[in-house]
Amino acid sequence: AWLVSIIVHTAKANDPEYLWWLVPAVLLLLLAMVLLYGHFTLQPNEARVLILFGAYKGTVRTSGFWWANPFYARARARIPLPPGSVSPEAVKAAAAKGMASSLLYRSLSSKISLRVRNFNSERLKVNDKRGNPVEIAAVVVWRVEDTAKAAFDVDDFESYVHIQSEAAIRHIASLYAYDRGEEHEPTLRESADEVAAALKKELQERLDTAGVIVEEARLTHLAY
């Protein structure tokens, strides 16, 4: 409004000296546009890590409409995609346009979901305590607790949870016999609660690095 009034007043008064007021008016308009970029919203059970020029400044965990420093980063990291996920032809075509990095890297948002999530593992073929081949799968219920660890201590905490969960399932399966164990010996088939508790404990030790809390871990499939 100030910018428009200066232009109108200059045109009516026919006095070029009023045009000098355009400089602060334009600067104020640019400043207002920059400040508007600092607004963001958070849904329930959602957080945003605040990163200013590479330095971690804190986390907003309360839902609602917020304003923060407009120079806070919108992405927390750029990670390389797994090898083979993009065809060589697509990489060459993107390189010709100068856009190869957009195919080889993925940007991770500064917003992190705090909701409880499920991970259903694939059916894994492993050997039990006695070397017998068994097929095993599990479900892991988890959520992010420490957003700083999840954002900065690992590349991609979701991928980290999946990989470490499968590694823990394989390790737990090798510690127990499938069935018919020695006297008072727990087995995978007959000691479901004890195996689930051991799996949850090992998962929690592995996922502490990523700031993740394991709510529950339980076998969903078990067979020779």
N, C-alpha and C positions, 0 to 999 in steps of 0.2 A: 504493500500500500504506500509505503514511504517512497519507493522507487517510482511508482506511477505518478504520485503527487508532484514529485520533482520534475518529471518530464512535462506534466500538464502545466505546472506553474511557469516553467521556462518558456513553453510555447506561448502562453498568454502574455507574459511580461516581455517576451522577446529580449531577454537578457542572458547572454551566454555565460555570465559568471555563475549562474545557478547550476550549470552543468557540472561544476566541480563537486557538487553534493552527490553526483552519481557514483563517485568512487567509493565513499563509505557505504552507500546504499547497496551497491553491487557486492562489496565485501561482506556486508551483513547477510545478504541473501545467500551467498555461498556458504557462510558459516552456518546458517540455519539448515541448509540442505545436508551439510556434513553431520550436524547434530541429530537430525532426523534419522540418520542411518544407525544411530545407537539404540533405537527401540527394538525390542524383541519380546516374544511371548514364550511362556513355558506352560506345558500341560501338567496335570497332576502326575507325580512320580516321574518327573523329568528334571534333569539338571543341565547346566551349561558351565563348562570350564572357561575361565577368563584368562586369555593369553595376550599379553601386550608386548609386541616386538620380541617374541620368543621367551618371555618370562611369565611364569605362572603367577597369577594374582589372586586366585581364589575360585570358589564355585558358588553359583546361585542355585539353590535347591527348592525354593518356594515358587509354586505356580502363580501365574498372573502375567500382567503387562509391565515390562521393565524398561528402564533406560540405563545404559552403561556407556563407558567410553567408546565412541564410534570406531576407534582404532583397535579395539579388541578383535582378535582373529575369529573369523567365522568357521575355519577349519582347524582342527588340532594337529593334523599330520597328513602327509602324503606317503602312502606305502606302495611298494611295487606289487603288481599282480603276479600270481603264481605262473611259473613257466608253462607255456602251452595253452594258456587260457585265451590268448589272442592269436589268430592265424598270422603267419608271416606275410601273406598277401595284404591283410588289413593294416599291418604295421608299415609295410612299404607304401601303401596308398596314403596313410596318414603322414608319413615322413615327407612325402612329396609336397604335402600341404603345410608342413611345419607343425603338425599336431600329433606327432608320435607319442609325446609324453602323456597326452590325455588318454591314450590306450594302454600304456604300460604302467601307469600309476593311478591309484584311486585315492581321492580325498576323503578324509574322515571328518564328520561334522563335530563342532565343538559341543553340540548337545548330546547328552548321554541318557538313555532310558534307565530308570531305576526300578522298573517293573520286574516282577518275578517271571522268569522264562524257563521253558523246558527244552532239554536237549535229548533226543532219542538217538542213541548210537546205532550204527549198523550192526548186523550180526557178525561178530568176529570169531574167527577160527583160531583157538589157542589150545595149549596143552595144560592139563590140570597138574596137580602136585605129583601124581604118579606117571605123568607123561601121556596120559590118554587124551586124544583129541576131542575137544568139546566145542560146541557153538554157543556163544553167549552174547547177550545184549543187555543194555541198561538204560534207564531214564534218569536224568540229572535235573533237579530243580534248583535254579540258582538266580542270583540277582547281584547287581553292582552295589557295593557298600562304600568303597573309597574311590571317588571319582578321579582323584589325582593319580593314584596308582593305575587305574584302568586306562587313563589317557596317556600317561607318560612312561610307565614302567614296562609296557609291552607294546608291540606294534599295533595289533588288532586284538582286543580282549575277547571278542566273540570267537575268532578263529583259535585263540589260545585256549579257551574253555573246551572247544570241541576236541582239539588235539590231545590236551592233557587228560580229558575224560576217557578217551579211548585208551591212552597209555595206562591210566590207573585201572581200568577194567581188565586189561590184559594182565597186569601185575597181580591183581587180586585173584584172578582165576588160577594163576600158577601157584598160589599159596594154599589152596584147598583141593582136596580130592572131590571128584564128582559125586560119589556116594560110597556107601559101605566102607567107611573109615574105621580106624582102630577105636577101641573103647573110649567114649567121651570125646572123640575127635570130631570137630565140626566139619561139615561137608557143604558143598555148594547146593546140593539138592535138599538137604534136610535142615540146614541152619540159615534160613533166608534172612532172619533178623540180624544175626551176628555178621553175616557177610555184608549186608547192607550197611551196618554200622562201621565195619572196617573200610568199606568203599567210600563212605562219606568222609571218614577221618583222613584217608589218603588224599582224596580230592581236595579237601580243605587245605591241607598242607601244600599241595601243588598250586592251588589257585589263590593263595594269599598274596602272591607276587602281583597279581592283577587286581587286587582289591575286591575280590568276588567272595560272596558268602554262599555256601552250599546249604540249601534248605533241606533237601532230601536226595538220596541216591538209592535206587533199588533195581534189582535185576528184573527184566521183563521177558527174557527168553533164555532157556537153558536146555541143551540137548546134546547127545552124542553126535 
